[in-house]
Each structure stands twice: as structure tokens, then as C-alpha cells.
Amino acid sequence: MGRRVFATGVAGAAISLPMLPSLLTRAQPTTSPLRFVCIYTPNGQHPDQWLPTGGERDFVLSPVLAPLAPFRDRLLVMHGAQGSHNHQHGHAECLTGAPGAPDSFVPTGPSLDQLLAARSSRETAIPSLELAAGTDSNAASVISYAPGALPVPPVVDPRHAFDRLFLVANGDPAVLERLRAQRRSVLDGVIGEFTALEASLSPAERRVLDAHLTALREQERRLAEPVMVDACELPPGPGAPSGGTFAMNDAVRHHADTIAAAFACDLTRVATLMVGPSGSIRRYAWAGVDEDFHEIAHGNAVNAYDKLLAINRWHGEMVAHLCARLDAIPEGDGTVLDHTIVFWTNELGLQPFGHARSSVPLVVAGGTNVLRTGRLLDLGGAHYHDVLLTLARVLGLELDTFGTQGRTPITTVVA
């Protein structure tokens, strides 16, 4: 499929084609890189709907997790980890382990995905992909934070997300260089203006500005490097939907396909996908639930139990959709899923219509060479930050601690 056909599909298709793994060709690295993707869903889980039955190895998947049955032997289903608090803190600590002030969505430290992106940024064209569907423009809709606790807002429109890949895969180097020159010019102006502000700021404000300038200068460094065009044929991107705005359920599927394409082409090794903001009030009409999700999650609706199950079952289907996309791409001694840690997390815990963050429901899929999968584990009160520390170390970050409470790696999950 050449670039002309691909461009026609982007411009004129009413619906996108499914991802075709045979089109995702690239020079295979000598060893398969280990990747990370975090999927965030809000408002907790009901234990009767989420928690599998049975033992560590002979567990039976619950109704919410049943869509993941094809990947059962490559799952780690974990419960019993304790978070710091509920909605705000649970959201803020999701990938940072640094929940911040008691009533704030803003953490005090960087997120795991951004630490991983910084490490691999010299090896891939795109440091990381931050994607979201059904979110807003506020702190409750951000889970990725650069050093200095600077928010990294997600891309909501699936077309814009896919365009990031298209610009660096089989692009015209001359066109890319012009774009880079324009961006360098914009950054130079912004950095100059920000630097001029420093003298008039308080020490606390100056620290925030310094962190922001550090992030901008990293972008400036990358823009100064030679243009690198990856040789990789991408599948068609999402076409324009009726009305111009993607429905949330369609956006999630498109984002999952974009992550799979990016991983297949090794354009990035780090991604996050937010399916709604913290405390989401979205309506899941496509799942048969046309009521406020947050109210349903806390029992304030007729037949709340069944409606909550329908919503979270759909969440499980979306995680399974991404896993299927990754598993359809052969790589090395397995598939891209085998060389990816898919981490499904939540802002709340296993509660029958409650707010507590005790026993956070966690699913890890893939990572079969570095994790002992095919297991149901009760973490027995280990802190959620210990889970983040464990993932960080498995993914190659040499850290002794993570966040405010992560001090003890959970060695039982490591291969």
C-alpha cells in the first residue's frame, strides 16, 4: 500500500480499515525492545464483577475480565494493593506515585511513562504517545507528567494522533525539515519570552518555569538533530466521522490501533490511553447505558449493578482489543504483545459502590519474557507505589524507590 493510496484513505474514507499486520513492515531489531502502555479507566470496580474466582493458577476470569480470555496465560491479575486515597489522589498517583495535596489532581513528581520515554527518546522517532477519549481540558484528564510535575496533555482526536506517526513514517525528508524549522522558530520565541519572565517571578514560580524550560529545551535538542524518516508502511488512519467528532467508543478503538501501529514500526515504545477522566460522568450509550457513569459507579441509579457491569465489561473489551492488535504482529520469538507490558489501572479500588482506593484492581498483559504471567495474585496490602516501582525496574529503570511510598519491589511477579 503506497503513500498515495494511504493519503486517499485518510482524506476520503468514511470508516477506517482494520489494522493489517502484513502491511506493518520494518527492519527488525536484533533484539525485541520492551514496551509499555498504560490504559486508565475511572470510577473503580465492583468486586463481584471484577475479581476472578479460583486459585493463583486455576483462576476463572470474572464477567468484566472475560474479554481477556484469549490472553489468560499472559495475564497478571492483581488485587490487594493499597492506594493513598480516592478520586483525586488515586488519579494523581496513577503513574507518578506522588499524589500531591489532599484535594488536588496535580501530583508532585514525574510519571512512569515519561521516565521511560526520556530513556528511549534517542532510539525512537516519537518519545511517547499520550492519548485519551471522553476527557476534558483539566488536570482530571491528565495522567502523564514530565519532571517538575509538568502535565503532558493527551491527544483526543484520533486523526491528530495518527498524523504524528504519518509525519515520521516514510515521509518526505524535505517536508519534515521545513516543519522542524518552523517548530524550532516557535520554540526559540517561546524560550526567549519565558526567560525574560524569570526576574519577576517568586522562587516557587521560578522552579515551575525552570522545569518547563527544561522540557522545551529537550524539544529544541530533538529538533536540532538530523531528520530521521522511518521506513515503515502504516495502515490507513481513521477517516473523518459524521459530524466531524469521533464518538468516544470509536475514538478508543482508533487510539488502540494507533498504538499498535506505532509499536509495530518501533516509532515509540511508550504510550498511555485514558478512557475518560477521573470521576467520569460520561454516558456509555453504545454499551446500553445512557446515564452518568459516576453516579452509577456509586450506586445512585436504578439497576446500578447491571449498568456498572455493562460499562466495565466494555472497558475490558477495549483492553482486549489492544492486546489482540499487538498479538497479531509477529516479532522475534513471539508477538509484539509478548514484548509489551500492558498495564490496566484505575483511580479507585474494589468497592461495592464506594470511593476507597483499597485493593486497587490491576491487570498486566504481555511481558512474557520478564513477568511470571498466567496468575491471580493477592498483593496483601502492598502499596500501589510498590507496583509502580516493580514495573519501573522490570522495564529497565534503575530505581531504588518510586513515588512517595514505593520502596519494596514485588519480586513474585518477576520472571
N, C-alpha and C positions, 0 to 999 in steps of 0.2 A: 504494500500500500504506500504509494509515493506521497510527497508533501502536497501535491496539487489535489489529489483525491481527499487527503486528510483535511485540507483547508476548506474544500467544498462541504465536507461533512460538518465542520464547525459552523460554517456560515448558514447552511440551509437545512440541516436535519431537524426534524421536529422532536425526534427521540434519539437517544444515543444507542449505538450498538453495544452488545455485551463485550467485555474485555476478552480479547482473543490472545491467549498466551503465545501462540506461534508468531504473532506479529511483534512481540517484545523481544527483539534480538539485540544482543550486545556482546562485546568481548567479555568472556567470563574471567573474573579474577582467579588467581591461583588458589586462594582460599576464600570461602564464602564469608562475607562480613556479617557480623551480628548486628541486627537492627532492633529498634524499639518503637512501639506505637502504643499510646495510651488512649483508651476510649473512656470518656467520662459520661455517666448518666446520673441525674439528680434524684433527690427525694427518697432515698433509701429503698429497702426491700422488705417485704413481709416474710418472716422466717418460714412459714408453712408453704410459701410459694417458691422460695429460692433455695432453701437448704436441702441438699441431696440426702437420701437415706442410705443406710448400709455402712460398711466399714471403709478403711483407708483405700483399699484396692478394689473392693467389690461394690462400690457405691453405685446408686441408681440416681441418675440425673433428675432434678426437680422439674416441674412444669415450665419455669422461667428459663432454665438452662437446657431443656430438652433439644432446642435447635442446634446445640453444640455437640450432639451425639456423634456425628461423623468424626469428631476430633477428640473423643473421650480419652484415648490413650495419650494424647498430647496436651492434656489439661492438668492444671493445678487449681483445685477449687479450695479456697481457704476462708475460714471464718475464725472468730475469736480474737482478732486484732483490735486493740483499743485506740480510738482517736482522741483528739483533745477536746472536742465539743461538738456542736451540731452544725446547722446550715453554714453560717459564716466561717467558723473555724474549720469545719470539715472541708469546705471549698478551698479556703486559703492554703490549707496544708496538703491538699490533694497530691501535688507533685513537689512541693517545697519542703514540707515538714517544718514550716516556720509560720504558724498561724497568725501572728500579729496581735493587734489589740483585741480586747474581748468582743467588741461588736463590729469588727472590721472584716471586709472581704479581702483586704490587701495584706499579703504575707510580708515577712521581713527578710527573706532570702531568695536565692535563685531556685529554679525548678530543675528537676532531674533531666528533663528533655533538653533544656538549654545547656546544661553542663555537658551532656553527651554531644550536642550539636557543636559546641565550641571545640571539642576534641577532634571531631571528624570533619570540621569545616574546610580543612585544606585538602581533603580527599574527595569531596563531592561538590557538584556544582551548586547545590542548594543546601545550606546548613540544616534546615528543618522545615517542616510543613506544619503550620498551626491552622486547623480547620474547625468550623463549627456550623451548626444548623439550629435554627429556632432560638438563637441567642439575641441579646441586646447590646447596646454600646455602653457598658458599665463594668465595674470590677467583678460583678457576679457572673460575667460571661468570659472571664479570662482565667486560664489555669497555668499559662506559661509565663515565667518571669526570668529576665536576664539578671546578671549580677547587679547589685544595687536595688533589687526588688522592682525593677522596671518592667511594667506589663508588656507582653508581646501579644497584641490583639490578634484573634484568629480571622481568617478569611471566611466569609459566609457564602458568597456567591460561587457555586461550583465552577462556573466558566472562568472566573478570575484565578481560582486555584489551579485549574488545568493549564491556563496560559503560562503560569510560572514554569511548568515543565516544557511546554512547547518552545519557549524562548531559549532553552538551553539544550534541546534535543534536535539535532540535525538542522539547526538554524543557520542563517547566513551570517558569517563572521563580521562582515561589514555592517550589517544592520545592528547586530549585537554591540559592536563597538560604538556606533552612534548613540545607542541607548545608554551605554555605560558612560559615555562622555557627558550626556545630559544629566545623568544622575550624579556624577562627580561634581558638576557645576552647581546643582541644587545643594548637595551636601556641603560644599565649600561655603556657600552663602549662609546656610543654617549654622554651621560650626562657628563662622565669624560672628554672627549675631549673638549666639549663646555665650561665646567667650566674652563679648563686650558687657554682658549682664553680670558677670561674676562679682565685680567690685561692689555692686549694690545689694547683694544677697546676704542673708544671715548664714552662719556656719552650717545649720541644718539644711537650708535650701541649697547651699553650695555643694554639699555632699550629694544631694539628689542630682544636681546639674552635672557634676563631675561623672557620676555613673552613666548619665545619658550621653555625655560627650564621649566616654569610653566606647559605648555601643556604636555611636556614629562613626568614630574613627576606625572601628573594626570594619564597618561597611566601606569606609573610604579605602582601607587597605585592600579589601577584596576587589573593589572596582579598579584599583591600580594594577592588578595582576593581569597577565595576558588573557585574552578571550579564550575560553575553553568550550568547545562545542562537542557534546557527547554524541557518539554515533549510536543512535537507538531509535527504532521505529515505534512510535507511540500509537495506541488505538485512537479512534475518533473521540473527541471530547464531547461534553454534554451540549446539546443543541438548545436554542432559546425556547423556554417553555411558553405556553399560552399565558398571556398577560405580562410576561417579562420577569416574573418572580417564581423561583422554584418553591414548590411545596416542601415542607420540612422532611417528609419521608423520602422524597426524590433526592433532595439535597444530600441526605446522609448516604444514600447508595452511591451517588456520584462521587462524593468525597472518598468513600471507601475504595472505589475504582481508581481514583487519582493516586491514593496512597500506594495501592498495589502496582500501578504503572511506574511510579517514582522508585519504588523499591526494586522492581524488576530491572529497571535501567540503571540502578545504582546512582540516581540523581541526588538522592538523600538517603539517610539511614535512620532518621528520627522524624516522628510525626505525632501529632495529638489531634483527637477528634472529640469535640464537645457536642453532645446530643442534648441541647437545652442548657439554660443557665442554672445556677444554684436556686433552689426553691421554685423551679419552673412551674408556671401556670398555663403552659401550652395545652391545647386541646388536640387529642390524637384521634381525629375523626376517621382516618384511614384504618385505625385499629378498632373502630366501632365505639370509640369513647369521645364524645363531643362535650366534655366538661373539664373544668380546671384540674390539672394534674396534681397540683399541690394540695388542694382540698381533698381530692380522692386519696392521696397518699397518707393523709391524716384522718381518714375515716369520715370526713364531712360530706358524704354523698350517699344517695341511695345505691345499694349494691356496690359499695366501695370496694369490697374484696374482689369481686369479679372484674371490675373496671381496672383496678390496680394490676391484676394478673394480666389483663389484655395489653396494658401499656408495657409492662416489664418483659412480657413474652416477646413483644415486638423489639424491644431493646436487644434481647437475646438473639433474635433473628438477624439483627444488623451486625452484631459481633460475629455471628456465624457466616454472614455474607462476606465480611472482610477476610475471615480465615479461609473461606473457600477460594476467594480470589488469590490469596497468597499461596495456597496449597496447589493451585492449578499451574504454577510456574515452576518448572524443574530447575534445580540449581544444585550443583555438586553432588553430594551423596543423598540428596533428598529434594526438598522443595524450598521456596522462599519462606514458607511458614516455619519450617524446621529451623531456619536461621534468623527468625524474628521472635522477639518477646512481645506478645500482645497482652497488654495489661488493662483489664476492665475494672474500674474503680468507681467509687460513689462518695458523696459528701456526708451521708448518714450511715446508720448501721442496720442490722437485722432487728426490726422492731415491728410489732403489730400496731401500725398506725401511730408511731411515736417519732420523736425528734432525736433521740440519743444516738451517739456515734460509738456505742459499744458494739463489739463484734461486727466490724466492717465487712461487708460481702465483697470478696475479691476473687477474680478469675484470671489466671495466666494461661495463655495458649501458646504453643510453639516452644522455641528454645530447647529443642530436644537434646542437643549436644551439651548443654550446660545446666539443665534442670532435670530433676527426677519427677517426671510427669506421670499422668495416669493415676492421680492420687487425690483424696479428700483429706484435708488437714485442719484440725482444730489448733489454732496458734496459742491457745491457752492464756490469753491476756497479754501477749507480746504487744509492744507498742506499734502502731501503724508506721511510725518513722523507722522502726527496725526493718519493716518490709521494704521501704524505700532504700535503706542502706544496703540491704541484701541485693536488690535489683541493681543498684549502682555498682556494686562490686562484681556481680556476675557480668555486667556489661563492660567491665574493664576500667572503671574509675577507682583509683587507689585512695579510698577514703576510710578514715577510722570512725567518723561519726557522720550523721546526716540529720539536718534539721535541728530541732531543739531536744528531741528525745531519742533519736536513733543512735544507739551505741552497741547493740548486740546483733550481729548478723544471724539470720535464721538458717543455720547450716543444714538442716534436714531437707531443704528444698534443692540444695546444690548437688549437681551430679559429681 
